[in-house]
Amino acid sequence: MSAIGGVGGVDRVMALRAQILERNAALNRVSGSAAAAPAPVTGGATNAASFSDTMQSAIAKVNEGQQKASALSEQYERGETVDIAKVMLARQEASVGFEATLQVRNKILSAYKDIMSMPV
């Protein structure tokens, strides 16, 4: 394990893994609520704004992760003192975030197509 910085490196990897799992669970909850889409009892406009806000914040976080990974990669390529493990973890985190966002988008499109194909 000395290649990733010893015990401290393992702790960082485990923390990153936990963070990715938490984000994945949050995205699954969002995609599950989008697929089920029960009729709101009260405050329908509030629920729609909340979903929109949630999606915007999730996309913003994915964008931040990608920008961070890009900046770290550029620093490493310029020869600045940047740990390669940090660069690779940032790129992997950005990739996982993008893939999760893509899956949520696919679920939303699938739900939309199912709704549009329902007879009125």
N, C-alpha and C positions, 0 to 999 in steps of 0.2 A: 504494500500500500504506500510505499514511500514515493511512488510516482505522482500521487495526487496530494502530497503534503502531510502524510502521516495521519495521526488521529484527528487533528484539526480539520484536515481535508475530508475525512470520512464524515465528520460531524456536519460540514458544509453540504456535502452530497446528500446526506440523510435529511437535512433541513430543506434543501431544494426539492427533494422527492416528496416530502410532506406537503410543501407548498403547492406543488403540481397536483398532488392528489386532492387537496382542498379545492383548488380551482376547477379540477375536473368534476368533482362532486357538485360544485355550484353551477357549472354549466349543464350538468345532467339535470339538476333541479329546474333550471331555466328551460331547457329543451323539453322536459317532461311536462311542465306547466303549459308550454306553448302547444304541445301535441294534444293534451287533454282539453285545454281551453274551456273549463266549465263556465257557465253563465254566472256573472257576478250577481250577488244578492243586492248589495248596495254599493254605490260609488263606482260605477263602471269606468268613468273617465279617470278616476284615480288609479285603478288597476292598469289601464292602458299606459298612463304616463309612467307608472312605476316600472312596467316591463320595458318601455322605451329607455328610461333612465338606466336600467340595469344593463341593457344591451349596449348602450353608448359607453358606459363605464367599462364594460368588459372589452369592447373593441379598443378603447383608449389604453387600457392596460396592455393588451397585446401589442399595440403600436409602440408603446413605451419600451416594452421588452425587446422588440425588433430594433428600435433605435439604439438602445443600450448595447445590444449585441453587435450592431454595426459599428458603433463608436469604439468598442473594445477591440474589434477586429482591425479597424484602421490604426488604432494605437499600436497594436502588436506588429502590424505590417510596417509601420514607420520605425520600428525598432525601439519603441519606448519600453520602459520597465513594466510589463504587464504579464502576469502569470498565464501561461497557455491553458491551464486547467480552468481558470476563471473565464477565459474567452470561450472555451468549448462548452462550459456549463451555461453561459449566457446564450450562446447560439442554440443549444439544445432546448433551453427553456423557451426561447422565442419560437422555435419550431413546434414544440408541443402546444404552446398557446395558439399558434396559427392553426394547427390541425384541429384542435378542440373547437375553435371558432368556426372553422369550415364545416365541422360535423353539426354544430348547432344550426348553421345556415341551411344545411341540407335537410335537417329535420323540420325546420320552419317552412321551407319550400314544399316538402312532402305534405305537411299538414295543410298548407294553402291549396295545393292541387287536390287533395282529398275533399276539402270544403267546397272548392269550385266545381267538382264533379258530382256533388250531391244534387239530387233533384229538389226543386223548390216546391 
